């Protein structure tokens, strides 16, 4: 993060009579819910730092660019030990490090995020169709898995085109329409993020309603994989669910197709076509670069949200 001096107590404070040196360890579990707000706060914090050494303003510009692009870097700027200690009177930092890493330990509480309307006497659902905790959990798992695999494709193949001969070497991107097989790295990275965007919706307790054509395809793949995993490894899925409540609508894939698709998106065209068919027609008529445009009736996602990789 560059060299800087922002200790409020001065270099002589540690020599005060009776001063104690203490090592404090803090472990935080954090979920980023507003990436732009985080980056904005980080940029403000960086502007207040005092950089020393060669080209301090160059250091500041580099760090500003980093926190503007990467949520982890923004978090690091705000949680840096020097900054935390500066806010506490009567102490000074004599050393310390900060480590930030994605963790696999965090799992959304789907029972809380998607509460069921249960009839105490019947023990089952009593209302209209709903996205149940178990269904949400399984879809979320598949979205994260697909995102990881898509980023792996990107890391391994970069801009290399997908070919029929090497189709098996690709985890996700070869499953997309062939017209996308020769697209560039930036397009592929954006598509990998579409899986994460839908997974983030679920992690916030929202239905994963596709807001554009890329998200339509991403959710279709997740539903296909969820159905296949349930059929091939039912015990593994049961173990994954743990204590999540059981409901009549668990794993109702037809219901998912009916309720999650078509909320946003094209509602004109041939009245004889259903939502899926209208979307297919729009996919065929739209260049893949346009698949990331937000539907007119959907809220645009944060354009500064960055990428997981």
Number of C-alpha atoms within 10 A of each C-alpha: 14 14 12 14 11 16 16 17 14 11 10 8 13 16 9 8 7 7 11 10 11 8 8 6 7 5 6 7 8 10 8 12 11 11 20 18 12 19 26 13 16 23 21 13 15 19 13 10 15 14 20 13 10 10 9 15 13 12 18 20 12 14 21 21 14 18 23 21 16 19 23 18 20 26 19 17 26 20 16 15 16 21 16 11 18 16 12 10 9 11 18 21 18 14 8 11 7 10 8 11 6 10 9 6 7 10 11 16 14 22 17 11 16 21 14 19 14 14 11 9 6 8 12 16 18 14 10 7 13 21 23 24 27 25 24 25 26 22 25 27 18 23 28 20 15 25 26 20 17 23 23 17 21 23 13 12 14 15 17 13 17 20 14 11 7 10 15 12 15 18 16 20 23 20 14 12 12 13 10 18 19 13 16 14 16 12 16 21 20 16 22 30 26 27 28 23 23 25 24 20 14 23 21 15 18 15 19 25 19 25 27 22 23 23 24 25 20 23 26 14 19 23 22 13 19 23 16 12 16 15 11 11 10 12 12 11 17 13 9 14 17 9 10 16 16 16 20 13 19 17 21 15 15 9 15 18 15 13 15 16 20 19 15 18 21 17 14 9 10 10 9 8 13 13 20 15 12 20 21 15 15 16 18 12 9 12 11 17 11 12 20 16 13 19 16 12 11 14 10 12 10 10 8 13 19 15 15 15 13
